[in-house]
Amino acid sequence: MQSKEKDGNSENKIDRRSFLKGAAAAGGAAVAAATKIAAAADTAAEGAKPEEKPAAKKLPSETFITHPGSDFMADVLKKIGLQYMAINPAAGFRSLQESIINYLGNKNPEILTCLHEESATAMAHGYAKASGKPMGVMVHGTVGLQHASMALYNAWCDRVPMLMFGGNGIDAETRRPGVEWIHSAQDPAAIVRDYIKWDDQPASLQHFAESTVRAHQFAMTAPMAPAFIAIDMDLQEEEIEHPEKLKIPKVSRLIQPQGDRGALKDAATLLAGAQKPLILADRAVRSAQGLKLMIELAESLGAPVVDLGSRMNFPTTHDLDCTFMKQSLVRDADVILMLEVGDPWGNLNSFSDPYKTYRPIHKPDVKLITISMLDLARRSNYQDMQRFMPSDLNIGGEVEATLPDLIDAIKR
């Protein structure tokens, strides 16, 4: 009788985990068989009773985890909408990496392998500026975060959202001797806490789900900035005991903070009554719609716009783009509107070095209006807040969300 060859239908397909489980069993059976043969030979030669070995079917359960906690973690990452995860592969997050690749099929998020944590973090920085969405980064315990810290500080100073996950070994009893101790910390985020928006070290899978959704919400709400989550190795690798109890929180639609309407009416009165209004825009625009609003604002006032360059705030081909005339425009302006300007003092004063002397460029009686969220993005240690510059009207609000009300008030 001829044997029938099976075609490549779905019955013959096997995923990687099933393959590994079967391979472990087959390997265990082969080892057990070889051991029995060797033991029988020793018994015949020495008359000794062979040492009892575990059955092959018991071996895989000691090394194979069917549903590790990292599978649930991967589901959380997918739920919050992460499309990419930049990594420099490391043991501290090996289980979550495996879950993303084999449980999620390496999609949403997709692993992007990098050669260094700093370049991985810089990649996430650029992605956020281009897409307006946060990207994920996974780093190894202690040393990986140390490598990433320079690029993380850049992202903080540029007010860019990012979600960083760092491997860590919380339980001393389960750490492998040697390097795993060196790559674990009681407070892993301590070295970067001065330049991230929020961090947490979840103690359970449900805790991880809630903290990750919270981190995403914090990072994406103005003033935007990176957030960090430490992921315990045991939490990643241990079997999920009660999957029915785990819930991923709803991901809320984010509405950015808007400036007070009464204050915006006051700003509109000053701007509409100005003889030479000027608009300075720094991190004002985050989308194509924001660019349209900037054009509408400038045209409603007939005001020149100086784009300070931290974002693409105004089209260079527009007649009101006067970016390269900043000094003369500041000198002549009677009302200046500053939109998310990172250094108001530096843009309104000239400074000479090495003599450390300065002089104001603006008129003594100029009216200054600021719309910004930067007062809520401050730390004490790192001095990225620049020199203090008082204003006549300081409106707290995300610029792009606030512009429609300001434009409406100007047109009335």
C-alpha positions as CSV (number, residue, x, y, z in Angstrom):
1,M,0.0,0.0,0.0
2,Q,1.3,3.4,-1.0
3,S,1.5,6.0,1.8
4,K,-0.5,9.2,1.2
5,E,1.3,12.5,1.3
6,K,-0.6,15.2,3.1
7,D,-0.9,18.6,1.5
8,G,-0.1,21.8,3.4
9,N,-3.5,22.4,4.8
10,S,-4.3,24.0,8.1
11,E,-4.3,20.7,9.9
12,N,-0.5,20.4,9.3
13,K,0.3,23.9,10.4
14,I,1.6,24.4,13.9
15,D,2.5,27.6,15.7
16,R,5.9,28.2,17.3
17,R,4.8,27.5,20.8
18,S,3.1,24.2,20.0
19,F,6.2,23.2,18.1
20,L,8.4,24.1,21.0
21,K,6.1,22.1,23.4
22,G,6.2,19.1,21.1
23,A,9.9,19.4,20.6
24,A,10.5,19.5,24.3
25,A,8.4,16.4,24.7
26,A,10.2,14.6,21.9
27,G,13.6,15.7,23.1
28,G,12.7,14.6,26.6
29,A,11.6,11.2,25.3
30,A,14.8,10.8,23.4
31,V,16.9,11.7,26.4
32,A,14.9,9.4,28.6
33,A,15.3,6.5,26.2
34,A,19.0,7.0,25.9
35,T,19.3,7.2,29.7
36,K,17.5,3.9,30.2
37,I,19.8,2.2,27.7
38,A,22.9,3.6,29.5
39,A,21.4,2.7,32.9
40,A,20.7,-0.9,31.8
41,A,24.3,-1.2,30.7
42,D,25.5,0.1,34.0
43,T,23.3,-2.3,35.9
44,A,24.5,-5.3,33.9
45,A,28.1,-4.3,34.5
46,E,27.9,-3.3,38.1
47,G,24.7,-5.0,39.4
48,A,23.5,-1.6,40.6
49,K,19.9,-0.3,40.5
50,P,19.5,2.4,37.8
51,E,18.6,5.9,39.1
52,E,14.9,6.6,38.4
53,K,14.3,9.3,35.8
54,P,11.2,11.5,35.3
55,A,8.8,10.5,32.6
56,A,9.2,12.4,29.3
57,K,5.7,13.8,29.6
58,K,6.6,15.5,32.8
59,L,9.6,17.4,31.4
60,P,7.9,20.0,29.2
61,S,5.8,21.4,32.0
62,E,9.0,22.4,33.9
63,T,10.3,24.6,31.1
64,F,7.2,25.6,29.0
65,I,4.6,28.2,29.9
66,T,1.4,28.0,27.9
67,H,0.0,31.4,28.8
68,P,2.7,33.7,30.4
69,G,1.8,37.1,31.8
70,S,3.5,38.8,29.0
71,D,0.7,37.6,26.6
72,F,-1.7,39.8,28.6
73,M,0.8,42.6,28.6
74,A,1.0,42.4,24.8
75,D,-2.8,42.6,24.6
76,V,-2.6,45.8,26.7
77,L,0.0,47.3,24.3
78,K,-2.3,46.5,21.4
79,K,-5.3,48.0,23.1
80,I,-3.7,51.4,23.6
81,G,-2.8,51.5,19.9
82,L,1.0,51.1,19.9
83,Q,2.1,50.4,16.3
84,Y,5.8,50.0,16.9
85,M,8.2,49.0,19.7
86,A,11.9,49.9,19.4
87,I,14.2,47.6,21.3
88,N,17.7,46.5,21.8
89,P,17.0,42.9,22.7
90,A,17.7,42.0,26.3
91,A,16.9,39.3,28.9
92,G,15.0,41.8,31.1
93,F,12.0,41.8,28.7
94,R,12.6,38.5,26.9
95,S,9.1,37.2,27.6
96,L,7.3,40.3,26.5
97,Q,9.4,40.4,23.3
98,E,8.4,36.7,22.6
99,S,4.8,37.5,23.2
100,I,4.8,40.4,20.8
101,I,6.4,38.3,18.1
102,N,4.6,34.9,18.5
103,Y,1.4,35.8,20.4
104,L,0.6,39.0,18.5
105,G,2.3,38.0,15.3
106,N,4.7,40.9,15.5
107,K,2.0,43.4,14.7
108,N,0.5,46.3,16.7
109,P,3.1,46.7,18.0
110,E,5.8,45.6,15.6
111,I,9.3,45.0,17.0
112,L,11.9,47.3,15.5
113,T,15.4,46.0,16.5
114,C,18.0,48.7,17.2
115,L,21.7,48.5,18.0
116,H,21.5,50.8,21.0
117,E,18.9,52.1,23.5
118,E,19.7,55.7,22.7
119,S,19.0,55.3,19.0
120,A,15.8,53.3,19.9
121,T,14.6,56.2,22.0
122,A,15.6,58.8,19.4
123,M,13.6,56.8,16.8
124,A,10.5,57.0,19.1
125,H,11.1,60.8,19.5
126,G,11.1,61.3,15.7
127,Y,8.1,59.1,15.2
128,A,6.1,61.1,17.7
129,K,6.9,64.4,16.0
130,A,6.0,63.0,12.6
131,S,2.8,61.1,13.5
132,G,1.6,62.8,16.6
133,K,1.4,59.5,18.4
134,P,3.6,57.8,21.0
135,M,5.8,54.9,20.1
136,G,7.0,52.2,22.5
137,V,10.5,51.6,23.6
138,M,11.8,48.6,25.7
139,V,15.1,48.8,27.5
140,H,17.1,46.4,29.7
141,G,17.2,46.8,33.5
142,T,19.5,49.6,34.8
143,V,22.1,49.7,32.0
144,G,19.5,49.9,29.2
145,L,17.8,52.8,30.9
146,Q,21.1,54.5,31.5
147,H,21.9,54.2,27.7
148,A,18.5,55.6,26.8
149,S,18.6,58.5,29.3
150,M,20.2,61.0,26.9
151,A,17.6,60.6,24.2
152,L,14.9,60.5,26.9
153,Y,16.0,63.9,28.1
154,N,15.9,65.2,24.5
155,A,12.3,64.0,24.3
156,W,11.4,65.6,27.6
157,C,12.9,69.0,26.5
158,D,11.0,68.8,23.2
159,R,7.7,67.9,24.9
160,V,7.3,64.7,23.0
161,P,5.1,61.7,24.1
162,M,6.7,58.3,24.5
163,L,6.0,55.1,26.4
164,M,9.1,53.4,27.7
165,F,9.1,50.0,29.4
166,G,12.1,48.7,31.3
167,G,12.9,45.2,32.5
168,N,13.5,44.6,36.2
169,G,13.8,41.8,38.7
170,I,11.9,42.7,41.9
171,D,12.0,39.4,43.8
172,A,15.5,38.6,45.1
173,E,14.6,35.0,45.6
174,T,14.0,34.4,41.8
175,R,16.9,36.4,40.4
176,R,19.6,34.4,38.7
177,P,23.1,34.8,40.4
178,G,25.4,37.3,38.9
179,V,24.4,39.8,36.2
180,E,20.6,39.7,36.9
181,W,21.3,41.3,40.3
182,I,23.3,44.0,38.6
183,H,20.5,44.7,36.2
184,S,17.8,45.0,38.9
185,A,16.9,48.0,41.0
186,Q,14.5,48.9,43.9
187,D,13.5,52.1,42.1
188,P,14.6,51.8,38.5
189,A,13.0,55.1,37.3
190,A,14.9,57.1,39.9
191,I,17.7,58.1,37.4
192,V,15.2,59.6,34.9
193,R,12.4,60.8,37.1
194,D,13.4,64.4,36.8
195,Y,12.7,64.4,33.0
196,I,9.7,62.1,32.5
197,K,6.1,62.9,33.2
198,W,5.1,59.8,35.2
199,D,6.4,56.3,36.1
200,D,5.2,53.2,37.9
201,Q,6.3,49.7,38.8
202,P,3.3,47.4,38.6
203,A,3.0,44.5,41.1
204,S,0.3,42.5,39.2
205,L,-1.0,42.1,35.7
206,Q,-4.1,44.1,36.4
207,H,-1.9,46.8,37.9
208,F,0.2,46.7,34.6
209,A,-3.0,47.2,32.5
210,E,-4.2,50.1,34.5
211,S,-0.8,51.8,34.8
212,T,-0.1,51.4,31.1
213,V,-3.4,53.0,30.0
214,R,-2.8,55.7,32.6
215,A,0.8,56.3,31.2
216,H,-0.6,56.6,27.7
217,Q,-3.1,59.1,28.8
218,F,-0.6,61.2,30.8
219,A,2.0,61.1,27.9
220,M,-0.6,62.3,25.4
221,T,-2.2,65.1,27.4
222,A,-0.5,68.5,27.1
223,P,2.2,69.2,28.1
224,M,3.2,66.0,26.5
225,A,6.2,64.0,27.7
226,P,7.6,60.5,28.1
227,A,6.3,58.0,30.7
228,F,8.1,55.0,32.1
229,I,6.8,51.6,33.3
230,A,9.0,49.0,35.0
231,I,8.0,45.5,34.0
232,D,9.0,42.7,36.4
233,M,10.6,39.6,34.8
234,D,8.6,37.2,37.0
235,L,5.3,39.0,36.2
236,Q,6.1,38.6,32.5
237,E,7.1,34.9,32.6
238,E,4.8,33.3,35.2
239,E,1.6,31.5,34.1
240,I,-1.6,33.5,34.2
241,E,-3.6,31.9,37.0
242,H,-7.0,33.6,36.6
243,P,-7.3,35.1,33.1
244,E,-11.0,35.6,33.6
245,K,-10.3,38.2,36.3
246,L,-8.0,40.4,34.1
247,K,-9.6,43.4,32.4
248,I,-8.0,46.1,30.2
249,P,-9.4,49.5,31.0
250,K,-11.2,51.5,28.3
251,V,-8.8,53.9,26.4
252,S,-10.5,57.3,26.7
253,R,-10.7,59.8,23.9
254,L,-8.4,62.6,24.9
255,I,-9.5,66.2,24.9
256,Q,-6.7,68.7,25.3
257,P,-7.0,71.5,27.9
258,Q,-8.4,74.8,26.5
259,G,-7.7,78.3,27.6
260,D,-10.3,80.2,29.6
261,R,-12.8,81.9,27.3
262,G,-13.0,85.1,29.3
263,A,-9.2,85.4,29.2
264,L,-9.3,84.8,25.4
265,K,-11.8,87.6,25.0
266,D,-9.4,89.9,26.7
267,A,-6.6,88.7,24.5
268,A,-8.7,89.2,21.4
269,T,-9.5,92.8,22.5
270,L,-5.8,93.6,22.9
271,L,-4.9,92.0,19.5
272,A,-7.7,93.5,17.6
273,G,-6.9,97.0,18.9
274,A,-3.1,96.7,18.2
275,Q,-1.4,98.8,15.5
276,K,1.4,96.3,15.1
277,P,0.5,92.9,16.5
278,L,3.1,90.1,16.2
279,I,2.7,86.3,16.6
280,L,5.6,84.2,17.9
281,A,4.9,80.5,17.5
282,D,7.2,77.7,18.9
283,R,5.5,74.4,19.8
284,A,2.1,75.6,18.8
285,V,1.1,73.2,16.0
286,R,0.7,69.4,16.3
287,S,-1.4,68.6,13.2
288,A,-2.4,69.8,9.7
289,Q,-5.6,71.3,11.3
290,G,-3.4,73.3,13.6
291,L,-1.6,74.8,10.6
292,K,-4.9,75.9,9.1
293,L,-5.8,77.5,12.4
294,M,-2.5,79.4,12.5
295,I,-3.2,80.8,9.0
296,E,-6.7,81.8,10.0
297,L,-5.4,83.6,13.1
298,A,-2.7,85.5,11.3
299,E,-5.1,86.5,8.5
300,S,-7.8,87.6,10.9
301,L,-5.3,90.1,12.5
302,G,-3.2,90.8,9.5
303,A,-0.3,90.0,11.8
304,P,3.1,88.7,10.8
305,V,4.2,85.3,12.2
306,V,7.6,84.4,13.4
307,D,8.1,80.6,13.4
308,L,10.7,79.8,16.1
309,G,11.1,76.3,14.7
310,S,10.3,73.7,17.4
311,R,7.4,72.6,15.2
312,M,6.3,73.4,11.7
313,N,4.0,76.3,12.8
314,F,3.4,78.3,9.6
315,P,3.9,77.8,5.9
316,T,7.0,79.5,4.6
317,T,5.3,80.5,1.4
318,H,2.6,82.5,3.1
319,D,2.8,86.3,2.8
320,L,2.6,86.7,6.6
321,D,5.5,84.5,7.3
322,C,8.2,86.8,8.6
323,T,10.5,84.4,10.4
324,F,13.7,86.0,9.3
325,M,12.6,89.5,10.4
326,K,12.1,88.6,14.1
327,Q,14.3,91.3,15.7
328,S,12.9,94.3,13.8
329,L,9.3,93.0,14.3
330,V,9.8,92.5,18.0
331,R,11.2,96.0,18.3
332,D,8.2,97.6,16.6
333,A,5.4,95.5,18.0
334,D,2.8,96.9,20.5
335,V,1.2,93.6,21.2
336,I,3.0,90.2,21.0
337,L,1.1,86.9,21.2
338,M,3.4,84.0,22.2
339,L,2.2,80.5,21.4
340,E,3.8,77.8,23.4
341,V,7.1,79.6,23.3
342,G,9.8,77.7,25.2
343,D,12.0,80.8,25.9
344,P,10.0,84.0,26.0
345,W,12.8,86.0,27.6
346,G,15.4,84.9,25.1
347,N,13.3,85.9,22.2
348,L,12.5,89.4,23.6
349,N,16.0,90.3,24.7
350,S,19.5,90.3,23.2
351,F,22.4,88.7,25.1
352,S,26.1,89.1,24.5
353,D,28.7,86.5,25.4
354,P,31.3,86.4,27.0
355,Y,30.4,89.7,28.7
356,K,27.0,88.5,30.0
357,T,25.2,91.7,29.2
358,Y,21.7,92.0,27.8
359,R,19.3,94.6,26.6
360,P,15.6,94.4,25.8
361,I,14.6,94.3,22.1
362,H,10.9,95.0,22.8
363,K,9.2,98.3,23.6
364,P,8.9,99.1,27.4
365,D,5.1,99.3,27.1
366,V,4.5,96.3,24.9
367,K,1.6,94.1,25.8
368,L,2.6,90.4,26.1
369,I,0.1,87.6,25.8
370,T,1.1,83.9,26.3
371,I,-0.9,80.8,25.6
372,S,1.0,77.8,26.9
373,M,0.9,74.6,29.0
374,L,4.6,74.9,30.0
375,D,3.8,76.1,33.5
376,L,2.6,72.5,34.1
377,A,5.7,70.9,32.7
378,R,8.3,71.9,35.3
379,R,10.8,70.2,37.5
380,S,13.2,71.9,39.9
381,N,16.5,70.1,39.2
382,Y,17.0,70.4,35.4
383,Q,16.8,74.1,34.4
384,D,15.0,73.7,31.1
385,M,12.4,76.4,32.0
386,Q,14.6,79.2,30.8
387,R,14.7,82.7,32.4
388,F,11.4,84.0,33.8
389,M,9.5,86.5,31.6
390,P,6.4,88.1,33.0
391,S,3.4,88.7,30.7
392,D,0.3,90.9,30.8
393,L,-2.0,87.9,30.1
394,N,-0.8,84.4,30.8
395,I,-3.4,81.8,29.5
396,G,-3.0,78.2,30.4
397,G,-4.1,76.0,27.5
398,E,-3.0,73.8,24.7
399,V,-2.5,76.1,21.7
400,E,-4.2,74.1,19.0
401,A,-7.2,73.3,21.2
402,T,-7.5,77.0,22.2
403,L,-7.1,78.7,18.8
404,P,-10.7,78.2,17.6
405,D,-12.1,80.2,20.6
406,L,-9.4,82.9,20.2
407,I,-10.1,83.3,16.5
408,D,-13.9,83.4,17.1
409,A,-13.4,86.1,19.8
410,I,-11.2,88.2,17.4
411,K,-13.8,88.0,14.6
412,R,-16.7,89.2,16.8
